[in-house]
Amino acid sequence: MSLHLTRLFVALLLKPRPARSERGDVPGWVLITVMTAGLVVVIWRVAGDQLATMLKDALSSVSNK
């Protein structure tokens, strides 16, 4: 069994990969990461004080119990 798995693993490693035609495109995960960071910055600027107050209230209510 392990011989078959080893052969499969080696075959997958040595398999030639086709050239990628979308080489110049920005990958989707990069766009998602940048957009998420942008949303965090916008939300932080708009509601930063309220979020800080909510966090302080939540932590004080947990520590008082």
PDB file of N, CA, C, O and CB in Angstrom:
ATOM      1  N   MET A   1       0.828  -1.198   0.000  1.00  0.00           N
ATOM      2  CA  MET A   1       0.000   0.000   0.000  1.00  0.00           C
ATOM      3  C   MET A   1       0.871   1.260   0.000  1.00  0.00           C
ATOM      4  O   MET A   1       0.603   2.205  -0.742  1.00  0.00           O
ATOM      5  CB  MET A   1      -0.941  -0.001   1.216  1.00  0.00           C
ATOM      6  N   SER A   2       1.910   1.268   0.833  1.00  0.00           N
ATOM      7  CA  SER A   2       2.740   2.460   0.921  1.00  0.00           C
ATOM      8  C   SER A   2       3.532   2.677  -0.366  1.00  0.00           C
ATOM      9  O   SER A   2       3.850   3.815  -0.709  1.00  0.00           O
ATOM     10  CB  SER A   2       3.688   2.357   2.112  1.00  0.00           C
ATOM     11  N   LEU A   3       3.852   1.600  -1.081  1.00  0.00           N
ATOM     12  CA  LEU A   3       4.550   1.742  -2.356  1.00  0.00           C
ATOM     13  C   LEU A   3       3.673   2.449  -3.377  1.00  0.00           C
ATOM     14  O   LEU A   3       4.153   3.278  -4.151  1.00  0.00           O
ATOM     15  CB  LEU A   3       4.978   0.374  -2.888  1.00  0.00           C
ATOM     16  N   HIS A   4       2.385   2.119  -3.375  1.00  0.00           N
ATOM     17  CA  HIS A   4       1.453   2.776  -4.296  1.00  0.00           C
ATOM     18  C   HIS A   4       1.308   4.262  -3.964  1.00  0.00           C
ATOM     19  O   HIS A   4       1.266   5.108  -4.858  1.00  0.00           O
ATOM     20  CB  HIS A   4       0.078   2.088  -4.247  1.00  0.00           C
ATOM     21  N   LEU A   5       1.232   4.561  -2.681  1.00  0.00           N
ATOM     22  CA  LEU A   5       1.116   5.959  -2.267  1.00  0.00           C
ATOM     23  C   LEU A   5       2.378   6.739  -2.611  1.00  0.00           C
ATOM     24  O   LEU A   5       2.302   7.897  -3.021  1.00  0.00           O
ATOM     25  CB  LEU A   5       0.837   6.050  -0.765  1.00  0.00           C
ATOM     26  N   THR A   6       3.535   6.110  -2.447  1.00  0.00           N
ATOM     27  CA  THR A   6       4.788   6.768  -2.784  1.00  0.00           C
ATOM     28  C   THR A   6       4.859   7.054  -4.278  1.00  0.00           C
ATOM     29  O   THR A   6       5.260   8.143  -4.688  1.00  0.00           O
ATOM     30  CB  THR A   6       5.978   5.911  -2.350  1.00  0.00           C
ATOM     31  N   ARG A   7       4.466   6.067  -5.096  1.00  0.00           N
ATOM     32  CA  ARG A   7       4.472   6.272  -6.541  1.00  0.00           C
ATOM     33  C   ARG A   7       3.493   7.383  -6.950  1.00  0.00           C
ATOM     34  O   ARG A   7       3.805   8.203  -7.814  1.00  0.00           O
ATOM     35  CB  ARG A   7       4.119   4.963  -7.262  1.00  0.00           C
ATOM     36  N   LEU A   8       2.330   7.403  -6.335  1.00  0.00           N
ATOM     37  CA  LEU A   8       1.361   8.452  -6.633  1.00  0.00           C
ATOM     38  C   LEU A   8       1.909   9.821  -6.252  1.00  0.00           C
ATOM     39  O   LEU A   8       1.763  10.777  -7.013  1.00  0.00           O
ATOM     40  CB  LEU A   8       0.044   8.188  -5.900  1.00  0.00           C
ATOM     41  N   PHE A   9       2.532   9.925  -5.095  1.00  0.00           N
ATOM     42  CA  PHE A   9       3.098  11.183  -4.631  1.00  0.00           C
ATOM     43  C   PHE A   9       4.190  11.674  -5.573  1.00  0.00           C
ATOM     44  O   PHE A   9       4.224  12.854  -5.922  1.00  0.00           O
ATOM     45  CB  PHE A   9       3.652  11.025  -3.220  1.00  0.00           C
ATOM     46  N   VAL A  10       5.074  10.784  -5.983  1.00  0.00           N
ATOM     47  CA  VAL A  10       6.149  11.159  -6.904  1.00  0.00           C
ATOM     48  C   VAL A  10       5.577  11.554  -8.258  1.00  0.00           C
ATOM     49  O   VAL A  10       6.048  12.511  -8.872  1.00  0.00           O
ATOM     50  CB  VAL A  10       7.152  10.003  -7.067  1.00  0.00           C
ATOM     51  N   ALA A  11       4.572  10.832  -8.729  1.00  0.00           N
ATOM     52  CA  ALA A  11       3.957  11.161 -10.014  1.00  0.00           C
ATOM     53  C   ALA A  11       3.311  12.536  -9.973  1.00  0.00           C
ATOM     54  O   ALA A  11       3.397  13.291 -10.942  1.00  0.00           O
ATOM     55  CB  ALA A  11       2.918  10.107 -10.397  1.00  0.00           C
ATOM     56  N   LEU A  12       2.664  12.870  -8.856  1.00  0.00           N
ATOM     57  CA  LEU A  12       2.033  14.188  -8.737  1.00  0.00           C
ATOM     58  C   LEU A  12       3.077  15.299  -8.662  1.00  0.00           C
ATOM     59  O   LEU A  12       2.862  16.390  -9.191  1.00  0.00           O
ATOM     60  CB  LEU A  12       1.131  14.237  -7.500  1.00  0.00           C
ATOM     61  N   LEU A  13       4.199  15.028  -8.012  1.00  0.00           N
ATOM     62  CA  LEU A  13       5.256  16.040  -7.918  1.00  0.00           C
ATOM     63  C   LEU A  13       5.931  16.283  -9.261  1.00  0.00           C
ATOM     64  O   LEU A  13       6.291  17.417  -9.576  1.00  0.00           O
ATOM     65  CB  LEU A  13       6.296  15.619  -6.889  1.00  0.00           C
ATOM     66  N   LEU A  14       6.105  15.244 -10.043  1.00  0.00           N
ATOM     67  CA  LEU A  14       6.832  15.356 -11.303  1.00  0.00           C
ATOM     68  C   LEU A  14       5.939  15.696 -12.486  1.00  0.00           C
ATOM     69  O   LEU A  14       6.433  15.898 -13.596  1.00  0.00           O
ATOM     70  CB  LEU A  14       7.555  14.079 -11.582  1.00  0.00           C
ATOM     71  N   LYS A  15       4.642  15.762 -12.264  1.00  0.00           N
ATOM     72  CA  LYS A  15       3.700  16.069 -13.337  1.00  0.00           C
ATOM     73  C   LYS A  15       3.925  17.503 -13.816  1.00  0.00           C
ATOM     74  O   LYS A  15       3.923  18.430 -13.006  1.00  0.00           O
ATOM     75  CB  LYS A  15       2.233  15.871 -12.859  1.00  0.00           C
ATOM     76  N   PRO A  16       4.120  17.699 -15.129  1.00  0.00           N
ATOM     77  CA  PRO A  16       4.306  19.070 -15.624  1.00  0.00           C
ATOM     78  C   PRO A  16       3.013  19.876 -15.486  1.00  0.00           C
ATOM     79  O   PRO A  16       1.914  19.379 -15.735  1.00  0.00           O
ATOM     80  CB  PRO A  16       4.768  19.055 -17.101  1.00  0.00           C
ATOM     81  N   ARG A  17       3.179  21.103 -15.091  1.00  0.00           N
ATOM     82  CA  ARG A  17       2.013  21.980 -14.902  1.00  0.00           C
ATOM     83  C   ARG A  17       1.842  22.885 -16.105  1.00  0.00           C
ATOM     84  O   ARG A  17       2.828  23.389 -16.643  1.00  0.00           O
ATOM     85  CB  ARG A  17       2.157  22.824 -13.618  1.00  0.00           C
ATOM     86  N   PRO A  18       0.603  23.101 -16.539  1.00  0.00           N
ATOM     87  CA  PRO A  18       0.376  23.988 -17.680  1.00  0.00           C
ATOM     88  C   PRO A  18       0.688  25.438 -17.326  1.00  0.00           C
ATOM     89  O   PRO A  18       0.578  25.848 -16.170  1.00  0.00           O
ATOM     90  CB  PRO A  18      -1.070  23.869 -18.168  1.00  0.00           C
ATOM     91  N   ALA A  19       1.075  26.200 -18.336  1.00  0.00           N
ATOM     92  CA  ALA A  19       1.362  27.618 -18.124  1.00  0.00           C
ATOM     93  C   ALA A  19       0.078  28.344 -17.760  1.00  0.00           C
ATOM     94  O   ALA A  19      -0.993  28.050 -18.291  1.00  0.00           O
ATOM     95  CB  ALA A  19       2.008  28.251 -19.384  1.00  0.00           C
ATOM     96  N   ARG A  20       0.203  29.283 -16.856  1.00  0.00           N
ATOM     97  CA  ARG A  20      -0.979  30.034 -16.421  1.00  0.00           C
ATOM     98  C   ARG A  20      -1.167  31.248 -17.316  1.00  0.00           C
ATOM     99  O   ARG A  20      -0.256  32.059 -17.488  1.00  0.00           O
ATOM    100  CB  ARG A  20      -0.849  30.468 -14.934  1.00  0.00           C
ATOM    101  N   SER A  21      -2.351  31.359 -17.879  1.00  0.00           N
ATOM    102  CA  SER A  21      -2.618  32.469 -18.787  1.00  0.00           C
ATOM    103  C   SER A  21      -2.978  33.749 -18.045  1.00  0.00           C
ATOM    104  O   SER A  21      -2.813  34.834 -18.602  1.00  0.00           O
ATOM    105  CB  SER A  21      -3.733  32.102 -19.737  1.00  0.00           C
ATOM    106  N   GLU A  22      -3.467  33.664 -16.801  1.00  0.00           N
ATOM    107  CA  GLU A  22      -3.865  34.842 -16.042  1.00  0.00           C
ATOM    108  C   GLU A  22      -2.737  35.336 -15.154  1.00  0.00           C
ATOM    109  O   GLU A  22      -2.981  35.825 -14.051  1.00  0.00           O
ATOM    110  CB  GLU A  22      -5.091  34.541 -15.203  1.00  0.00           C
ATOM    111  N   ARG A  23      -1.529  35.214 -15.618  1.00  0.00           N
ATOM    112  CA  ARG A  23      -0.345  35.544 -14.832  1.00  0.00           C
ATOM    113  C   ARG A  23      -0.359  36.987 -14.321  1.00  0.00           C
ATOM    114  O   ARG A  23       0.099  37.234 -13.205  1.00  0.00           O
ATOM    115  CB  ARG A  23       0.897  35.310 -15.659  1.00  0.00           C
ATOM    116  N   GLY A  24      -0.867  37.942 -15.095  1.00  0.00           N
ATOM    117  CA  GLY A  24      -0.839  39.336 -14.695  1.00  0.00           C
ATOM    118  C   GLY A  24      -2.001  39.765 -13.823  1.00  0.00           C
ATOM    119  O   GLY A  24      -2.003  40.885 -13.312  1.00  0.00           O
ATOM    120  N   ASP A  25      -2.988  38.904 -13.639  1.00  0.00           N
ATOM    121  CA  ASP A  25      -4.156  39.255 -12.837  1.00  0.00           C
ATOM    122  C   ASP A  25      -3.843  39.209 -11.353  1.00  0.00           C
ATOM    123  O   ASP A  25      -3.016  38.416 -10.902  1.00  0.00           O
ATOM    124  CB  ASP A  25      -5.316  38.323 -13.153  1.00  0.00           C
ATOM    125  N   VAL A  26      -4.505  40.056 -10.611  1.00  0.00           N
ATOM    126  CA  VAL A  26      -4.371  40.035  -9.156  1.00  0.00           C
ATOM    127  C   VAL A  26      -5.233  38.887  -8.636  1.00  0.00           C
ATOM    128  O   VAL A  26      -6.414  38.808  -8.976  1.00  0.00           O
ATOM    129  CB  VAL A  26      -4.795  41.415  -8.511  1.00  0.00           C
ATOM    130  N   PRO A  27      -4.669  37.998  -7.819  1.00  0.00           N
ATOM    131  CA  PRO A  27      -5.464  36.890  -7.290  1.00  0.00           C
ATOM    132  C   PRO A  27      -6.632  37.395  -6.450  1.00  0.00           C
ATOM    133  O   PRO A  27      -6.571  38.470  -5.852  1.00  0.00           O
ATOM    134  CB  PRO A  27      -4.586  35.958  -6.457  1.00  0.00           C
ATOM    135  N   GLY A  28      -7.680  36.607  -6.418  1.00  0.00           N
ATOM    136  CA  GLY A  28      -8.878  36.984  -5.671  1.00  0.00           C
ATOM    137  C   GLY A  28      -8.633  37.160  -4.196  1.00  0.00           C
ATOM    138  O   GLY A  28      -9.231  38.032  -3.566  1.00  0.00           O
ATOM    139  N   TRP A  29      -7.747  36.333  -3.624  1.00  0.00           N
ATOM    140  CA  TRP A  29      -7.518  36.444  -2.184  1.00  0.00           C
ATOM    141  C   TRP A  29      -6.850  37.759  -1.827  1.00  0.00           C
ATOM    142  O   TRP A  29      -7.041  38.263  -0.720  1.00  0.00           O
ATOM    143  CB  TRP A  29      -6.670  35.283  -1.692  1.00  0.00           C
ATOM    144  N   VAL A  30      -6.066  38.328  -2.743  1.00  0.00           N
ATOM    145  CA  VAL A  30      -5.439  39.632  -2.477  1.00  0.00           C
ATOM    146  C   VAL A  30      -6.521  40.707  -2.433  1.00  0.00           C
ATOM    147  O   VAL A  30      -6.514  41.563  -1.548  1.00  0.00           O
ATOM    148  CB  VAL A  30      -4.365  39.975  -3.564  1.00  0.00           C
ATOM    149  N   LEU A  31      -7.443  40.664  -3.381  1.00  0.00           N
ATOM    150  CA  LEU A  31      -8.523  41.652  -3.402  1.00  0.00           C
ATOM    151  C   LEU A  31      -9.398  41.533  -2.165  1.00  0.00           C
ATOM    152  O   LEU A  31      -9.794  42.546  -1.589  1.00  0.00           O
ATOM    153  CB  LEU A  31      -9.375  41.489  -4.662  1.00  0.00           C
ATOM    154  N   ILE A  32      -9.701  40.318  -1.751  1.00  0.00           N
ATOM    155  CA  ILE A  32     -10.525  40.123  -0.559  1.00  0.00           C
ATOM    156  C   ILE A  32      -9.808  40.664   0.674  1.00  0.00           C
ATOM    157  O   ILE A  32     -10.435  41.292   1.528  1.00  0.00           O
ATOM    158  CB  ILE A  32     -10.864  38.629  -0.372  1.00  0.00           C
ATOM    159  N   THR A  33      -8.513  40.428   0.775  1.00  0.00           N
ATOM    160  CA  THR A  33      -7.742  40.917   1.920  1.00  0.00           C
ATOM    161  C   THR A  33      -7.713  42.440   1.957  1.00  0.00           C
ATOM    162  O   THR A  33      -7.897  43.043   3.014  1.00  0.00           O
ATOM    163  CB  THR A  33      -6.312  40.367   1.874  1.00  0.00           C
ATOM    164  N   VAL A  34      -7.481  43.061   0.806  1.00  0.00           N
ATOM    165  CA  VAL A  34      -7.426  44.530   0.745  1.00  0.00           C
ATOM    166  C   VAL A  34      -8.789  45.129   1.058  1.00  0.00           C
ATOM    167  O   VAL A  34      -8.872  46.120   1.783  1.00  0.00           O
ATOM    168  CB  VAL A  34      -6.948  45.002  -0.646  1.00  0.00           C
ATOM    169  N   MET A  35      -9.860  44.545   0.524  1.00  0.00           N
ATOM    170  CA  MET A  35     -11.200  45.076   0.794  1.00  0.00           C
ATOM    171  C   MET A  35     -11.573  44.899   2.264  1.00  0.00           C
ATOM    172  O   MET A  35     -12.204  45.778   2.850  1.00  0.00           O
ATOM    173  CB  MET A  35     -12.243  44.383  -0.101  1.00  0.00           C
ATOM    174  N   THR A  36     -11.191  43.779   2.862  1.00  0.00           N
ATOM    175  CA  THR A  36     -11.478  43.566   4.277  1.00  0.00           C
ATOM    176  C   THR A  36     -10.741  44.587   5.139  1.00  0.00           C
ATOM    177  O   THR A  36     -11.307  45.149   6.077  1.00  0.00           O
ATOM    178  CB  THR A  36     -11.091  42.139   4.694  1.00  0.00           C
ATOM    179  N   ALA A  37      -9.478  44.818   4.812  1.00  0.00           N
ATOM    180  CA  ALA A  37      -8.714  45.815   5.563  1.00  0.00           C
ATOM    181  C   ALA A  37      -9.343  47.199   5.411  1.00  0.00           C
ATOM    182  O   ALA A  37      -9.406  47.961   6.376  1.00  0.00           O
ATOM    183  CB  ALA A  37      -7.246  45.842   5.089  1.00  0.00           C
ATOM    184  N   GLY A  38      -9.804  47.523   4.217  1.00  0.00           N
ATOM    185  CA  GLY A  38     -10.471  48.812   3.993  1.00  0.00           C
ATOM    186  C   GLY A  38     -11.742  48.942   4.819  1.00  0.00           C
ATOM    187  O   GLY A  38     -12.000  49.994   5.403  1.00  0.00           O
ATOM    188  N   LEU A  39     -12.534  47.880   4.870  1.00  0.00           N
ATOM    189  CA  LEU A  39     -13.756  47.918   5.677  1.00  0.00           C
ATOM    190  C   LEU A  39     -13.449  48.087   7.161  1.00  0.00           C
ATOM    191  O   LEU A  39     -14.153  48.812   7.864  1.00  0.00           O
ATOM    192  CB  LEU A  39     -14.568  46.646   5.460  1.00  0.00           C
ATOM    193  N   VAL A  40     -12.402  47.424   7.635  1.00  0.00           N
ATOM    194  CA  VAL A  40     -12.023  47.565   9.042  1.00  0.00           C
ATOM    195  C   VAL A  40     -11.632  49.006   9.347  1.00  0.00           C
ATOM    196  O   VAL A  40     -12.008  49.547  10.387  1.00  0.00           O
ATOM    197  CB  VAL A  40     -10.864  46.613   9.389  1.00  0.00           C
ATOM    198  N   VAL A  41     -10.880  49.627   8.447  1.00  0.00           N
ATOM    199  CA  VAL A  41     -10.452  51.021   8.660  1.00  0.00           C
ATOM    200  C   VAL A  41     -11.660  51.948   8.677  1.00  0.00           C
ATOM    201  O   VAL A  41     -11.751  52.832   9.529  1.00  0.00           O
ATOM    202  CB  VAL A  41      -9.455  51.466   7.560  1.00  0.00           C
ATOM    203  N   VAL A  42     -12.586  51.755   7.743  1.00  0.00           N
ATOM    204  CA  VAL A  42     -13.771  52.624   7.683  1.00  0.00           C
ATOM    205  C   VAL A  42     -14.629  52.451   8.930  1.00  0.00           C
ATOM    206  O   VAL A  42     -15.067  53.439   9.520  1.00  0.00           O
ATOM    207  CB  VAL A  42     -14.605  52.319   6.421  1.00  0.00           C
ATOM    208  N   ILE A  43     -14.873  51.216   9.336  1.00  0.00           N
ATOM    209  CA  ILE A  43     -15.688  50.971  10.529  1.00  0.00           C
ATOM    210  C   ILE A  43     -14.991  51.528  11.766  1.00  0.00           C
ATOM    211  O   ILE A  43     -15.641  52.098  12.642  1.00  0.00           O
ATOM    212  CB  ILE A  43     -15.964  49.457  10.703  1.00  0.00           C
ATOM    213  N   TRP A  44     -13.678  51.366  11.842  1.00  0.00           N
ATOM    214  CA  TRP A  44     -12.928  51.870  13.002  1.00  0.00           C
ATOM    215  C   TRP A  44     -13.031  53.383  13.102  1.00  0.00           C
ATOM    216  O   TRP A  44     -13.189  53.926  14.195  1.00  0.00           O
ATOM    217  CB  TRP A  44     -11.452  51.452  12.915  1.00  0.00           C
ATOM    218  N   ARG A  45     -12.942  54.074  11.952  1.00  0.00           N
ATOM    219  CA  ARG A  45     -13.029  55.549  11.971  1.00  0.00           C
ATOM    220  C   ARG A  45     -14.431  56.024  12.329  1.00  0.00           C
ATOM    221  O   ARG A  45     -14.587  57.011  13.048  1.00  0.00           O
ATOM    222  CB  ARG A  45     -12.622  56.126  10.607  1.00  0.00           C
ATOM    223  N   VAL A  46     -15.443  55.333  11.834  1.00  0.00           N
ATOM    224  CA  VAL A  46     -16.822  55.776  12.073  1.00  0.00           C
ATOM    225  C   VAL A  46     -17.264  55.456  13.489  1.00  0.00           C
ATOM    226  O   VAL A  46     -17.873  56.291  14.158  1.00  0.00           O
ATOM    227  CB  VAL A  46     -17.777  55.124  11.072  1.00  0.00           C
ATOM    228  N   ALA A  47     -16.959  54.241  13.950  1.00  0.00           N
ATOM    229  CA  ALA A  47     -17.515  53.788  15.227  1.00  0.00           C
ATOM    230  C   ALA A  47     -16.440  53.421  16.247  1.00  0.00           C
ATOM    231  O   ALA A  47     -16.699  52.615  17.140  1.00  0.00           O
ATOM    232  CB  ALA A  47     -18.416  52.598  14.998  1.00  0.00           C
ATOM    233  N   GLY A  48     -15.260  53.984  16.138  1.00  0.00           N
ATOM    234  CA  GLY A  48     -14.163  53.632  17.046  1.00  0.00           C
ATOM    235  C   GLY A  48     -14.458  53.914  18.499  1.00  0.00           C
ATOM    236  O   GLY A  48     -14.177  53.084  19.364  1.00  0.00           O
ATOM    237  N   ASP A  49     -15.021  55.073  18.777  1.00  0.00           N
ATOM    238  CA  ASP A  49     -15.322  55.424  20.168  1.00  0.00           C
ATOM    239  C   ASP A  49     -16.389  54.510  20.754  1.00  0.00           C
ATOM    240  O   ASP A  49     -16.274  54.058  21.893  1.00  0.00           O
ATOM    241  CB  ASP A  49     -15.778  56.878  20.263  1.00  0.00           C
ATOM    242  N   GLN A  50     -17.425  54.244  19.969  1.00  0.00           N
ATOM    243  CA  GLN A  50     -18.492  53.358  20.450  1.00  0.00           C
ATOM    244  C   GLN A  50     -17.975  51.939  20.668  1.00  0.00           C
ATOM    245  O   GLN A  50     -18.359  51.280  21.635  1.00  0.00           O
ATOM    246  CB  GLN A  50     -19.664  53.341  19.456  1.00  0.00           C
ATOM    247  N   LEU A  51     -17.108  51.469  19.776  1.00  0.00           N
ATOM    248  CA  LEU A  51     -16.543  50.131  19.936  1.00  0.00           C
ATOM    249  C   LEU A  51     -15.663  50.043  21.174  1.00  0.00           C
ATOM    250  O   LEU A  51     -15.695  49.042  21.891  1.00  0.00           O
ATOM    251  CB  LEU A  51     -15.742  49.743  18.701  1.00  0.00           C
ATOM    252  N   ALA A  52     -14.878  51.084  21.429  1.00  0.00           N
ATOM    253  CA  ALA A  52     -14.032  51.097  22.620  1.00  0.00           C
ATOM    254  C   ALA A  52     -14.883  51.100  23.886  1.00  0.00           C
ATOM    255  O   ALA A  52     -14.556  50.416  24.855  1.00  0.00           O
ATOM    256  CB  ALA A  52     -13.099  52.318  22.605  1.00  0.00           C
ATOM    257  N   THR A  53     -15.958  51.856  23.881  1.00  0.00           N
ATOM    258  CA  THR A  53     -16.859  51.905  25.035  1.00  0.00           C
ATOM    259  C   THR A  53     -17.514  50.548  25.259  1.00  0.00           C
ATOM    260  O   THR A  53     -17.616  50.081  26.393  1.00  0.00           O
ATOM    261  CB  THR A  53     -17.935  52.989  24.839  1.00  0.00           C
ATOM    262  N   MET A  54     -17.958  49.918  24.176  1.00  0.00           N
ATOM    263  CA  MET A  54     -18.578  48.596  24.294  1.00  0.00           C
ATOM    264  C   MET A  54     -17.585  47.575  24.860  1.00  0.00           C
ATOM    265  O   MET A  54     -17.952  46.753  25.699  1.00  0.00           O
ATOM    266  CB  MET A  54     -19.100  48.124  22.921  1.00  0.00           C
ATOM    267  N   LEU A  55     -16.339  47.628  24.404  1.00  0.00           N
ATOM    268  CA  LEU A  55     -15.329  46.695  24.890  1.00  0.00           C
ATOM    269  C   LEU A  55     -15.044  46.919  26.369  1.00  0.00           C
ATOM    270  O   LEU A  55     -14.939  45.961  27.135  1.00  0.00           O
ATOM    271  CB  LEU A  55     -14.042  46.834  24.079  1.00  0.00           C
ATOM    272  N   LYS A  56     -14.917  48.185  26.772  1.00  0.00           N
ATOM    273  CA  LYS A  56     -14.668  48.483  28.184  1.00  0.00           C
ATOM    274  C   LYS A  56     -15.822  48.025  29.058  1.00  0.00           C
ATOM    275  O   LYS A  56     -15.605  47.453  30.126  1.00  0.00           O
ATOM    276  CB  LYS A  56     -14.432  49.975  28.379  1.00  0.00           C
ATOM    277  N   ASP A  57     -17.054  48.273  28.609  1.00  0.00           N
ATOM    278  CA  ASP A  57     -18.226  47.843  29.380  1.00  0.00           C
ATOM    279  C   ASP A  57     -18.284  46.319  29.498  1.00  0.00           C
ATOM    280  O   ASP A  57     -18.586  45.784  30.565  1.00  0.00           O
ATOM    281  CB  ASP A  57     -19.514  48.367  28.729  1.00  0.00           C
ATOM    282  N   ALA A  58     -17.995  45.628  28.399  1.00  0.00           N
ATOM    283  CA  ALA A  58     -18.034  44.163  28.416  1.00  0.00           C
ATOM    284  C   ALA A  58     -16.958  43.605  29.347  1.00  0.00           C
ATOM    285  O   ALA A  58     -17.221  42.684  30.121  1.00  0.00           O
ATOM    286  CB  ALA A  58     -17.849  43.601  26.991  1.00  0.00           C
ATOM    287  N   LEU A  59     -15.761  44.157  29.273  1.00  0.00           N
ATOM    288  CA  LEU A  59     -14.691  43.669  30.139  1.00  0.00           C
ATOM    289  C   LEU A  59     -14.943  43.986  31.596  1.00  0.00           C
ATOM    290  O   LEU A  59     -14.632  43.173  32.467  1.00  0.00           O
ATOM    291  CB  LEU A  59     -13.373  44.257  29.717  1.00  0.00           C
ATOM    292  N   SER A  60     -15.498  45.149  31.879  1.00  0.00           N
ATOM    293  CA  SER A  60     -15.790  45.483  33.283  1.00  0.00           C
ATOM    294  C   SER A  60     -16.923  44.636  33.831  1.00  0.00           C
ATOM    295  O   SER A  60     -16.916  44.290  35.013  1.00  0.00           O
ATOM    296  CB  SER A  60     -16.143  46.965  33.419  1.00  0.00           C
ATOM    297  N   SER A  61     -17.901  44.293  32.993  1.00  0.00           N
ATOM    298  CA  SER A  61     -18.987  43.440  33.492  1.00  0.00           C
ATOM    299  C   SER A  61     -18.513  42.027  33.755  1.00  0.00           C
ATOM    300  O   SER A  61     -19.035  41.367  34.653  1.00  0.00           O
ATOM    301  CB  SER A  61     -20.141  43.415  32.502  1.00  0.00           C
ATOM    302  N   VAL A  62     -17.541  41.542  33.002  1.00  0.00           N
ATOM    303  CA  VAL A  62     -16.993  40.208  33.220  1.00  0.00           C
ATOM    304  C   VAL A  62     -16.115  40.194  34.459  1.00  0.00           C
ATOM    305  O   VAL A  62     -16.167  39.245  35.242  1.00  0.00           O
ATOM    306  CB  VAL A  62     -16.194  39.742  31.997  1.00  0.00           C
ATOM    307  N   SER A  63     -15.310  41.232  34.648  1.00  0.00           N
ATOM    308  CA  SER A  63     -14.388  41.260  35.786  1.00  0.00           C
ATOM    309  C   SER A  63     -15.111  41.512  37.106  1.00  0.00           C
ATOM    310  O   SER A  63     -14.583  41.164  38.162  1.00  0.00           O
ATOM    311  CB  SER A  63     -13.326  42.328  35.571  1.00  0.00           C
ATOM    312  N   ASN A  64     -16.305  42.108  37.077  1.00  0.00           N
ATOM    313  CA  ASN A  64     -17.064  42.390  38.311  1.00  0.00           C
ATOM    314  C   ASN A  64     -17.782  41.153  38.822  1.00  0.00           C
ATOM    315  O   ASN A  64     -18.176  41.120  39.988  1.00  0.00           O
ATOM    316  CB  ASN A  64     -18.080  43.509  38.070  1.00  0.00           C
ATOM    317  N   LYS A  65     -17.962  40.151  38.002  1.00  0.00           N
ATOM    318  CA  LYS A  65     -18.721  38.967  38.423  1.00  0.00           C
ATOM    319  C   LYS A  65     -17.855  37.959  39.088  1.00  0.00           C
ATOM    320  O   LYS A  65     -18.338  36.905  39.501  1.00  0.00           O
ATOM    321  CB  LYS A  65     -19.409  38.332  37.259  1.00  0.00           C
TER     322      LYS A  65
END
